[in-house]
Amino acid sequence: MKSSLIRQRTSLQDSILEELNKQMAIEAHSCAAYLSMSAWCHVQGLVGCADYFKKQSGEEREHQLRIFDYVTSMGALAVSPEVRGVEANFEGLRNIFELALDMEIAITERFNFLTELCHKNKDYQTAKFLQWYLDEQMEEEENARRCLELFDLITPANDGLYQIDKAVAKLNAE
């Protein structure tokens, strides 16, 4: 079935559309990665951390759908990504916190790249759309860093994991 002629006309440039579709795939992978982290935490009895990562997973899904909605509203084709290579086994809770922070930093760098690409191509509308993500990433990185700080401050000795789990659970309420 052919696309409508009206839908074939869009101000969204092909290079930017391609990168937005790649970003949707990154968001989908992050969604799955956080869900996997949540599952691991549940198995370890870390329910507060599991709930935190489940919430993070949902946020990544919302980020993906926000891009999907933008692309489709611009009359372009949003490509639903295939997700592969999601880790299911982790060395420990600190390892998960490190992976989460690394993932958020990489996503921030990616949105910086996308925004720069938009400016180079004079696509100011998409650059404006991406500003929300840049603001959001400040919070995402801050929370990921805070999880690592809590782990290092409390330490897992004795009842430390329990205390870490409770402290991370409070991040969901903020």
C-alpha positions in Angstrom: 0.0 0.0 0.0 1.3 3.4 -1.0 1.6 6.3 1.5 -0.7 9.2 0.8 0.9 12.0 -1.2 0.4 14.4 1.6 2.2 12.1 4.0 5.2 11.8 1.6 5.8 15.5 2.0 7.6 16.5 5.2 10.1 19.1 6.3 11.9 16.4 8.3 15.2 15.7 6.4 16.1 12.1 5.7 19.4 12.3 7.7 17.6 13.5 10.8 14.7 11.0 10.3 17.3 8.2 10.2 18.9 9.4 13.4 15.6 9.8 15.2 14.7 6.2 14.2 18.1 5.1 15.6 17.3 7.0 18.8 14.0 5.2 19.1 16.0 1.9 19.0 18.3 3.2 21.7 15.4 4.1 23.9 13.8 0.7 23.3 17.0 -1.0 24.2 17.3 1.1 27.4 13.7 0.2 28.3 14.5 -3.5 28.0 17.8 -3.1 29.8 16.2 -1.4 32.8 13.5 -4.1 32.9 16.2 -6.7 32.9 17.9 -4.9 35.8 14.5 -4.8 37.6 14.1 -8.5 37.2 17.6 -9.2 38.5 16.9 -7.0 41.6 13.6 -8.8 42.2 15.4 -12.2 42.3 17.9 -10.8 44.7 15.1 -9.6 47.0 15.9 -5.9 46.3 12.3 -4.8 45.7 13.0 -1.1 46.1 15.7 -1.2 43.4 13.5 -3.5 41.3 10.7 -0.9 41.4 13.1 1.9 40.7 14.4 0.2 37.6 10.9 -0.8 36.4 9.9 2.9 36.6 13.1 3.8 34.6 12.1 1.2 32.0 8.7 2.8 31.7 10.3 6.3 31.3 12.5 5.0 28.5 9.4 3.6 26.8 7.7 7.0 27.1 10.8 8.6 25.6 10.7 6.2 22.7 7.0 6.9 22.1 7.5 10.7 22.3 10.0 10.4 19.4 7.6 8.1 17.5 4.8 10.6 17.9 7.0 13.5 16.8 8.2 11.6 13.7 4.6 10.5 12.7 3.2 14.0 13.3 5.8 15.4 10.9 4.4 13.0 8.3 7.4 10.7 8.3 7.8 7.0 8.9 8.7 5.9 12.4 10.4 2.5 12.4 9.6 0.2 15.3 13.0 -1.2 16.4 14.0 -4.7 17.1 15.7 -5.1 20.5 18.6 -7.5 21.0 21.5 -8.0 23.2 19.9 -7.2 26.6 22.0 -8.4 29.5 20.2 -10.6 32.0 23.0 -11.5 34.4 24.9 -9.0 36.5 27.9 -9.1 38.8 26.0 -7.3 41.5 24.0 -4.2 42.4 27.0 -1.8 42.1 27.6 -3.2 38.6 23.9 -2.4 37.7 24.2 1.1 39.0 27.4 1.6 36.9 25.8 0.3 33.8 22.7 2.5 34.3 24.9 5.6 34.7 27.0 4.7 31.6 23.8 4.2 29.6 22.4 7.6 30.7 25.7 9.3 29.8 25.7 7.7 26.4 22.1 8.8 25.8 22.9 12.4 26.8 25.8 12.4 24.4 23.5 11.0 21.7 21.0 13.8 22.2 23.8 16.4 22.1 24.8 14.8 18.7 21.2 14.9 17.4 20.8 18.6 18.5 24.0 19.5 16.8 22.9 17.7 13.6 19.7 19.6 13.7 21.4 22.9 14.0 23.8 22.0 11.1 20.9 21.2 8.9 18.9 24.2 10.1 16.1 22.0 11.4 15.3 24.2 14.4 11.9 22.6 15.0 13.4 19.2 15.7 16.2 20.9 17.8 13.4 22.6 19.8 11.7 19.2 20.2 15.0 17.6 21.4 15.5 20.3 24.1 13.1 18.4 26.4 15.3 15.4 26.2 18.4 17.4 27.1 16.7 18.7 30.2 15.4 15.2 31.1 18.9 13.7 30.8 20.2 16.0 33.5 17.7 14.4 35.9 18.4 10.9 34.6 22.2 11.2 35.1 21.7 12.8 38.5 19.6 9.9 39.7 22.0 7.3 38.3 24.9 9.0 40.0 22.9 9.2 43.2 22.3 5.4 43.2 26.1 4.9 42.9 26.7 7.4 45.7 24.2 5.6 48.0 25.9 2.3 47.3 29.3 3.7 48.1 28.2 5.6 51.2 26.1 2.8 52.8 28.2 -0.2 51.6 26.7 -3.6 51.3 28.2 -5.0 54.5 25.8 -6.3 57.2 22.4 -4.8 56.5 23.8 -2.3 53.9 22.0 -3.8 50.9 18.7 -3.5 52.7 19.5 0.2 53.5 20.6 0.8 49.9 17.4 -0.8 48.6 15.3 1.5 50.9 17.2 4.6 49.8 16.9 3.8 46.1 13.2 3.2 46.6 12.8 6.8 47.9 14.2 8.1 44.5 10.9 6.9 43.0 8.9 9.2 45.3 11.0 12.3 44.3 
